[in-house]
Every structure is written in C-alpha cells, then in structure tokens.
Amino acid sequence: MRRICVIINPVSGRPQPVLYTLNSVFREANAKWDVSVTQGAGDARRAAAEAAAKGVDVVAVYGGDGTVLEAATGLLGTTTPMAILPGGTANVLSVELGIPQALAAAGRVACDEGSQVQKVDMGRSGDRFFIQRIGIGLDADKVNRATRELKQRYGRLAYSIGWLQAAHETPKAHYTLRLDGREEECEGVTCHIANSGSIGVPGLKLLRDISVSDGLLDVLVVRDAGIGSALSIASIAAGHPINPDAFHHWQARDVAVSVNTPQPVHADGEMWDSTPLDVHVLPGAVGILVPKRQG
C-alpha cells in the first residue's frame, strides 16, 4: 500500500473538487493518504520535510509552481520523490516533465508504482531556491504586473498582458555576467537564468536544448523588447536556430549577474530582491514522479 502525503494550496488558480477527485483515484489504487493544507509561506516546505521524515512513499503537491518549489526545498537531502498535481495558473514544470494536467490523471501518476522518478536540478542563491528560472528586468516586471486578479480573469494570458504593459517602460541595461569564472558583458532588457526551458505550453520551450536534468543553467539576455525578439522566441520554440541579433546565450554551473542600474528579480514567479545576484546549480536535487515512458 503506497503511502502518500498530499499538500494542498487552497488559493491556487484552479477551482475544482480536489479532495473528491483524489479520494476516487487513491481509493481505486488502494493507496493510503493524508492531507496537509497550506495557510502561508513556508507551510509547504515544512509539510514536505515532515512527511519525508515520517517515511511516506510520495509527497504529492497540489498547487502552482510556487507551491511545487516550496515543497521541493523541503525534500532536499531526502530520497522521497515528489508528485505534481497541477493546480496553478501556468504549471510550467509539470508541462516540462510531461505530467498530465488533469487532476485525476496526475493523481494516478502519484500512486502508480510503475511511474518513473526523474532527477531534477535546482538553482540556489544564498538561502533561496528555484526549479524553473530566474527572470531579471523586464521578465520580473511582467510577473509583478500579473496580479492575482489578472490571473484569475485571464489565466496564463495575464503574463503576456504584464509583458505588454512593461515593455514600453523598460530601458536597455548593461549586464555584467560571471559564468564559471569568466566574464561577459552585454546590453539587453531582460536576463533569464533558466533551469527549465518550458514556457507552459506543451512542445514550446525557450530553447529546445534546455534540460532540467543536465546539471547546467542556461543564461539568456534578450537584446530588446520589440516584436523582433518576440518572433525570435516563437522561432526558437519551433526548433529554429537562435537569432544572434535577438539573444545572447551561455551555459554555466555558477552565474553572477550585476546591472548598471539595479533591476527587479523573480524566481519561479516569486519576487526576490533586486540585482546583483549570485546563483549556482544543484544537480539532481529532487526526484519527481513522471509517467512511465513507453518502449
């Protein structure tokens, strides 16, 4: 009998009968489960750490990418795998890993002993962590403008609205990057430090070669906020080569970023302090259950 601890964020973006659905799925699988409901920041991390210490087989997380990240930090240093039950606005990491977006199907991945564990890297900056990416400058301003009201009304389109609102107000900045000890300088409107390439739409990625399991961070600086850069993102997602006139791109394990004028920073949709910033990768930091691969 698989023992599952379910962590639920009740204010996530998808209104649906969570307990009813999970009870049906877990009962069918003869899984033993209990529930921890978050009420504030840090609750998911503590609940995940406590569940792992009790020896549960799986920590399943219902919520958005921020809740998933928090629970993952609670599992650092353990061998307890995490299952993602997508319940947020974008659910980018679940898309990256091919986890079903329907709650019942994702629940079956959590209780199926045939599900595979994929080791996923995390990024760390001081005592803070991320799984997907850090956004600096325009990308952080976009996230900051995507209010809960906008997300409830428009879903993931809220982030596009935030980008359009911020684009004409964001000047170019001068970035100084230290990448595994070597220094690079360039100008742009936003800098991504990406562990995950997904943009939340199946099959579309910032760069096709970005992997959450390669032990590397991908650093991208977008040169401007115009339509040319937007079209370049679309062409990259479709599998075409990077347009060097729109992007700078490097890979590194340790990344430091400073900007001539301090810029806002977000990590996995949560606002951090402004630049400067030091980040390093934690290879294979957490195991996440994914559907069994065919063949």
C-alpha positions as a Python dict, from the first residue, in 0.01 Angstrom:
ca = {
    (1, 'M'): (0, 0, 0),
    (2, 'R'): (159, 326, -117),
    (3, 'R'): (162, 599, 150),
    (4, 'I'): (107, 947, 10),
    (5, 'C'): (115, 1284, 180),
    (6, 'V'): (-85, 1539, -22),
    (7, 'I'): (0, 1906, 26),
    (8, 'I'): (-276, 2138, -96),
    (9, 'N'): (-256, 2511, -158),
    (10, 'P'): (-621, 2619, -134),
    (11, 'V'): (-566, 2954, -309),
    (12, 'S'): (-414, 2811, -627),
    (13, 'G'): (-560, 2912, -958),
    (14, 'R'): (-788, 2619, -1045),
    (15, 'P'): (-1127, 2586, -869),
    (16, 'Q'): (-1209, 2214, -869),
    (17, 'P'): (-1321, 1939, -626),
    (18, 'V'): (-968, 1836, -527),
    (19, 'L'): (-1042, 1601, -236),
    (20, 'Y'): (-1329, 1427, -411),
    (21, 'T'): (-1118, 1357, -719),
    (22, 'L'): (-811, 1241, -527),
    (23, 'N'): (-1018, 1020, -298),
    (24, 'S'): (-1162, 841, -601),
    (25, 'V'): (-820, 792, -762),
    (26, 'F'): (-634, 683, -448),
    (27, 'R'): (-913, 452, -332),
    (28, 'E'): (-903, 277, -669),
    (29, 'A'): (-526, 234, -630),
    (30, 'N'): (-558, 118, -266),
    (31, 'A'): (-326, 400, -156),
    (32, 'K'): (-316, 533, 199),
    (33, 'W'): (-310, 911, 207),
    (34, 'D'): (-345, 1214, 426),
    (35, 'V'): (-366, 1586, 360),
    (36, 'S'): (-182, 1897, 474),
    (37, 'V'): (-335, 2232, 374),
    (38, 'T'): (-110, 2535, 347),
    (39, 'Q'): (-207, 2865, 505),
    (40, 'G'): (100, 3075, 440),
    (41, 'A'): (455, 3095, 312),
    (42, 'G'): (679, 2811, 431),
    (43, 'D'): (395, 2570, 509),
    (44, 'A'): (455, 2351, 202),
    (45, 'R'): (827, 2325, 277),
    (46, 'R'): (766, 2224, 639),
    (47, 'A'): (492, 1975, 547),
    (48, 'A'): (713, 1809, 284),
    (49, 'A'): (1010, 1781, 521),
    (50, 'E'): (792, 1634, 797),
    (51, 'A'): (632, 1384, 560),
    (52, 'A'): (972, 1268, 434),
    (53, 'A'): (1094, 1227, 793),
    (54, 'K'): (791, 1005, 865),
    (55, 'G'): (886, 780, 575),
    (56, 'V'): (598, 835, 334),
    (57, 'D'): (645, 694, -15),
    (58, 'V'): (540, 1006, -205),
    (59, 'V'): (482, 1374, -132),
    (60, 'A'): (214, 1493, -377),
    (61, 'V'): (173, 1868, -423),
    (62, 'Y'): (-146, 2035, -545),
    (63, 'G'): (-85, 2397, -639),
    (64, 'G'): (106, 2621, -873),
    (65, 'D'): (476, 2637, -948),
    (66, 'G'): (547, 2838, -632),
    (67, 'T'): (394, 2567, -412),
    (68, 'V'): (584, 2298, -602),
    (69, 'L'): (911, 2484, -549),
    (70, 'E'): (845, 2527, -178),
    (71, 'A'): (772, 2158, -129),
    (72, 'A'): (1082, 2065, -329),
    (73, 'T'): (1303, 2265, -92),
    (74, 'G'): (1158, 2063, 196),
    (75, 'L'): (1267, 1743, 21),
    (76, 'L'): (1628, 1849, -37),
    (77, 'G'): (1865, 1591, 109),
    (78, 'T'): (1598, 1319, 115),
    (79, 'T'): (1518, 1033, -121),
    (80, 'T'): (1142, 1091, -104),
    (81, 'P'): (1000, 1162, -452),
    (82, 'M'): (752, 1436, -525),
    (83, 'A'): (440, 1408, -742),
    (84, 'I'): (297, 1722, -902),
    (85, 'L'): (-81, 1768, -909),
    (86, 'P'): (-117, 2076, -1134),
    (87, 'G'): (-345, 2331, -972),
    (88, 'G'): (-195, 2669, -1055),
    (89, 'T'): (-218, 2919, -1338),
    (90, 'A'): (68, 2805, -1561),
    (91, 'N'): (202, 2479, -1408),
    (92, 'V'): (519, 2516, -1613),
    (93, 'L'): (726, 2243, -1450),
    (94, 'S'): (455, 1980, -1494),
    (95, 'V'): (436, 2070, -1864),
    (96, 'E'): (815, 2040, -1888),
    (97, 'L'): (806, 1690, -1739),
    (98, 'G'): (507, 1562, -1936),
    (99, 'I'): (284, 1529, -1629),
    (100, 'P'): (-89, 1521, -1713),
    (101, 'Q'): (-271, 1848, -1646),
    (102, 'A'): (-597, 1677, -1547),
    (103, 'L'): (-604, 1618, -1171),
    (104, 'A'): (-724, 1258, -1187),
    (105, 'A'): (-456, 1159, -1438),
    (106, 'A'): (-184, 1334, -1237),
    (107, 'G'): (-309, 1157, -925),
    (108, 'R'): (-267, 822, -1098),
    (109, 'V'): (98, 909, -1167),
    (110, 'A'): (139, 973, -792),
    (111, 'C'): (4, 634, -687),
    (112, 'D'): (129, 419, -977),
    (113, 'E'): (430, 214, -870),
    (114, 'G'): (527, 200, -1236),
    (115, 'S'): (583, 577, -1251),
    (116, 'Q'): (943, 677, -1300),
    (117, 'V'): (1150, 912, -1086),
    (118, 'Q'): (1326, 1185, -1281),
    (119, 'K'): (1608, 1360, -1101),
    (120, 'V'): (1564, 1734, -1145),
    (121, 'D'): (1822, 2008, -1087),
    (122, 'M'): (1752, 2312, -874),
    (123, 'G'): (1916, 2653, -857),
    (124, 'R'): (2028, 2822, -539),
    (125, 'S'): (2104, 3182, -447),
    (126, 'G'): (2202, 3217, -82),
    (127, 'D'): (1918, 3058, 113),
    (128, 'R'): (1670, 3080, -178),
    (129, 'F'): (1596, 2820, -445),
    (130, 'F'): (1431, 2784, -784),
    (131, 'I'): (1348, 2500, -1024),
    (132, 'Q'): (1239, 2676, -1343),
    (133, 'R'): (1412, 3006, -1394),
    (134, 'I'): (1512, 3343, -1263),
    (135, 'G'): (1395, 3647, -1458),
    (136, 'I'): (1570, 3983, -1428),
    (137, 'G'): (1446, 4318, -1560),
    (138, 'L'): (1151, 4311, -1799),
    (139, 'D'): (1065, 3948, -1720),
    (140, 'A'): (1041, 4025, -1347),
    (141, 'D'): (837, 4338, -1413),
    (142, 'K'): (600, 4122, -1623),
    (143, 'V'): (550, 3880, -1333),
    (144, 'N'): (499, 4163, -1086),
    (145, 'R'): (225, 4310, -1304),
    (146, 'A'): (44, 3975, -1342),
    (147, 'T'): (-170, 4025, -1033),
    (148, 'R'): (-385, 3751, -882),
    (149, 'E'): (-689, 3933, -1019),
    (150, 'L'): (-545, 3925, -1373),
    (151, 'K'): (-451, 3556, -1340),
    (152, 'Q'): (-797, 3462, -1215),
    (153, 'R'): (-955, 3652, -1503),
    (154, 'Y'): (-722, 3563, -1791),
    (155, 'G'): (-518, 3261, -1677),
    (156, 'R'): (-164, 3239, -1817),
    (157, 'L'): (-251, 3521, -2060),
    (158, 'A'): (-204, 3752, -1760),
    (159, 'Y'): (172, 3720, -1804),
    (160, 'S'): (151, 3832, -2167),
    (161, 'I'): (-56, 4131, -2054),
    (162, 'G'): (208, 4208, -1793),
    (163, 'W'): (483, 4189, -2059),
    (164, 'L'): (298, 4430, -2289),
    (165, 'Q'): (238, 4672, -2003),
    (166, 'A'): (604, 4669, -1900),
    (167, 'A'): (774, 4653, -2240),
    (168, 'H'): (749, 5020, -2333),
    (169, 'E'): (870, 5128, -1987),
    (170, 'T'): (1182, 4910, -1967),
    (171, 'P'): (1505, 5067, -2097),
    (172, 'K'): (1807, 4867, -2204),
    (173, 'A'): (2052, 4781, -1927),
    (174, 'H'): (2419, 4686, -1923),
    (175, 'Y'): (2470, 4335, -1784),
    (176, 'T'): (2796, 4209, -1640),
    (177, 'L'): (2791, 3830, -1611),
    (178, 'R'): (3040, 3597, -1443),
    (179, 'L'): (2994, 3247, -1584),
    (180, 'D'): (3202, 2975, -1415),
    (181, 'G'): (3466, 3240, -1354),
    (182, 'R'): (3478, 3403, -1698),
    (183, 'E'): (3326, 3746, -1755),
    (184, 'E'): (3084, 3854, -2028),
    (185, 'E'): (2923, 4193, -2085),
    (186, 'C'): (2621, 4280, -2299),
    (187, 'E'): (2314, 4502, -2321),
    (188, 'G'): (1951, 4392, -2305),
    (189, 'V'): (1609, 4440, -2149),
    (190, 'T'): (1589, 4114, -1957),
    (191, 'C'): (1809, 3827, -1842),
    (192, 'H'): (1691, 3470, -1784),
    (193, 'I'): (1881, 3216, -1575),
    (194, 'A'): (1695, 2906, -1684),
    (195, 'N'): (1693, 2555, -1543),
    (196, 'S'): (1371, 2465, -1729),
    (197, 'G'): (1304, 2560, -2089),
    (198, 'S'): (925, 2523, -2087),
    (199, 'I'): (704, 2829, -2128),
    (200, 'G'): (398, 2643, -2003),
    (201, 'V'): (270, 2526, -2342),
    (202, 'P'): (335, 2162, -2443),
    (203, 'G'): (603, 2144, -2710),
    (204, 'L'): (716, 2508, -2674),
    (205, 'K'): (1042, 2598, -2498),
    (206, 'L'): (1271, 2897, -2466),
    (207, 'L'): (1542, 2678, -2616),
    (208, 'R'): (1497, 2319, -2722),
    (209, 'D'): (1825, 2209, -2560),
    (210, 'I'): (1748, 2340, -2210),
    (211, 'S'): (1712, 2046, -1970),
    (212, 'V'): (1609, 2033, -1603),
    (213, 'S'): (1840, 1736, -1557),
    (214, 'D'): (2171, 1833, -1727),
    (215, 'G'): (2345, 1995, -1430),
    (216, 'L'): (2369, 2330, -1613),
    (217, 'L'): (2197, 2668, -1608),
    (218, 'D'): (2118, 2845, -1936),
    (219, 'V'): (2170, 3221, -1935),
    (220, 'L'): (1981, 3424, -2196),
    (221, 'V'): (1986, 3800, -2241),
    (222, 'V'): (1715, 3945, -2466),
    (223, 'R'): (1851, 4245, -2653),
    (224, 'D'): (1525, 4443, -2682),
    (225, 'A'): (1152, 4427, -2611),
    (226, 'G'): (1037, 4472, -2970),
    (227, 'I'): (843, 4243, -3196),
    (228, 'G'): (1167, 4103, -3339),
    (229, 'S'): (1257, 3944, -3006),
    (230, 'A'): (906, 3806, -2964),
    (231, 'L'): (924, 3647, -3308),
    (232, 'S'): (1266, 3504, -3221),
    (233, 'I'): (1119, 3337, -2913),
    (234, 'A'): (849, 3184, -3133),
    (235, 'S'): (1104, 3062, -3388),
    (236, 'I'): (1326, 2911, -3117),
    (237, 'A'): (1025, 2731, -2967),
    (238, 'A'): (951, 2591, -3313),
    (239, 'G'): (1301, 2444, -3333),
    (240, 'H'): (1479, 2705, -3543),
    (241, 'P'): (1831, 2831, -3457),
    (242, 'I'): (1884, 3127, -3225),
    (243, 'N'): (1884, 3463, -3400),
    (244, 'P'): (2209, 3616, -3270),
    (245, 'D'): (2066, 3962, -3330),
    (246, 'A'): (1796, 3899, -3065),
    (247, 'F'): (1965, 3692, -2792),
    (248, 'H'): (2285, 3621, -2610),
    (249, 'H'): (2312, 3264, -2475),
    (250, 'W'): (2558, 3084, -2247),
    (251, 'Q'): (2561, 2778, -2019),
    (252, 'A'): (2728, 2762, -1677),
    (253, 'R'): (2710, 2600, -1335),
    (254, 'D'): (2781, 2919, -1140),
    (255, 'V'): (2635, 3253, -1251),
    (256, 'A'): (2672, 3604, -1111),
    (257, 'V'): (2476, 3897, -1256),
    (258, 'S'): (2519, 4267, -1195),
    (259, 'V'): (2348, 4553, -1379),
    (260, 'N'): (2446, 4916, -1419),
    (261, 'T'): (2107, 5010, -1269),
    (262, 'P'): (1960, 4756, -1021),
    (263, 'Q'): (1675, 4555, -1174),
    (264, 'P'): (1389, 4356, -1016),
    (265, 'V'): (1426, 3978, -989),
    (266, 'H'): (1172, 3695, -980),
    (267, 'A'): (1230, 3322, -933),
    (268, 'D'): (957, 3077, -1038),
    (269, 'G'): (705, 3361, -1026),
    (270, 'E'): (800, 3484, -677),
    (271, 'M'): (954, 3831, -645),
    (272, 'W'): (1304, 3847, -493),
    (273, 'D'): (1531, 4140, -412),
    (274, 'S'): (1693, 4342, -689),
    (275, 'T'): (2026, 4266, -856),
    (276, 'P'): (2316, 4191, -807),
    (277, 'L'): (2266, 3815, -787),
    (278, 'D'): (2478, 3501, -743),
    (279, 'V'): (2337, 3161, -843),
    (280, 'H'): (2466, 2805, -866),
    (281, 'V'): (2308, 2479, -978),
    (282, 'L'): (2230, 2181, -752),
    (283, 'P'): (2241, 1879, -987),
    (284, 'G'): (1975, 1610, -933),
    (285, 'A'): (1843, 1788, -624),
    (286, 'V'): (1493, 1637, -615),
    (287, 'G'): (1320, 1333, -764),
    (288, 'I'): (985, 1394, -936),
    (289, 'L'): (745, 1123, -1048),
    (290, 'V'): (674, 1124, -1421),
    (291, 'P'): (458, 893, -1633),
    (292, 'K'): (617, 564, -1731),
    (293, 'R'): (780, 600, -2071),
    (294, 'Q'): (658, 368, -2341),
    (295, 'G'): (904, 139, -2521),
}
